[in-house]
């Protein structure tokens, strides 16, 4: 069971949240090639290590936010709001 | 390799089974091979076997960082079926089920195939409509499927609660679906490949891929470099990690899929029962354990253990539908890391790097695909061209948009 610190509501059980996948993906322009568009839609970093990801507090405040989480230990390393840039946490994933 | 038979069993019984010898030859890596397969699970071992058996390529090594069949091959719930919706998936998984049907004979190894049928349940009239469409699509694909009334289901699975929290309104069954012993499948392919001179190298982790000019030349491993001009990735769960070594970013999220078994009890459930809506499927193993699984944990993970919320959902769905099982104790619970693709269809075939092939993206259904995955990938590696059955499963489909949105892949709503 993850205990997730919502930046708006405080720490709650993972049952209240929905995972929203990798964060910080920039939408390409309308003239993007098919490969760039596929990158945007489908291709993901999926690191074994630190993952910067979006979560939705679905059964709480209903707001989206970002988490930095280790995908092996599941340790939550940082919580930050939408629109804020990635915190620097040293090692990138492997 | 000595052939297994009743006569041989009798002969060894005379000497109290002390002289069987090793079934699988242990190999140290050579400096180079014609083909290297990364990953000694079902898919890697099956591909190696078919390369040697059908295509005459014997100078092959399978590199496994742990032990053979120690990943998802031994963590799944052993179910095989071909009740898929789309023609592409149906053709591929039906080929796989047919290979499972003859596997014990083909590989001279008892994989304990039990075609006990897989029953999919509907709990509302709307679900029945969806199941009818699914069952009809399967029949149109030329595969057996049969609609079941509540009375049929009650006769087939007397322990199932028909009028509980999840009332059973109907369902359909694929009678040829069933289970096999998963370790036996890995061992059968390993033994047969080993007998055809394939090197099975364990405790050998691949740490780098040697790529120059868009072509692969070999791999770096924890036991030194190995040269090869054809390399295949069969590391589902870790496909993104190995893909990154080749500079590829793939349409995969790795997630934990858990399963569990109860203490063993007398035979009481002789079919596989699956409920798409409550995300639970259950069968009874030959040892008597009740084997159950549910949905994947809902976030990316490389930790081979499941979270409590999904475990709880799975168990509460089971006890709601089979009240008699509520007194059983869970004996073991575990998880495997699975590659989830956007369309829940595998990724198989060539990659943008010459000589590098991929067999991954198996999602929650890689086990049932082992024989067909091995057969078609062996063809693909030999001819440098995808086998006709997997032409539509290529990595390029994400750019062209020709996805195969296979809702039946995990047999559950998603």
Interface residues (C-beta under 8 A of the other chain):
Chain A: X1 X2 X13 X14 X15 X18 X19 X21 X34 X35 X37 X38 X39 X41 X42 X43 X44 X45 X46 X47 X48 X51 X53 X69 X71 X72 X73 X74 X94
Chain B: X238 X240 X241 X249 X250 X251 X252 X253 X254 X298 X299 X300 X301 X302 X303 X307 X308 X309 X342 X398 X399 X400 X401
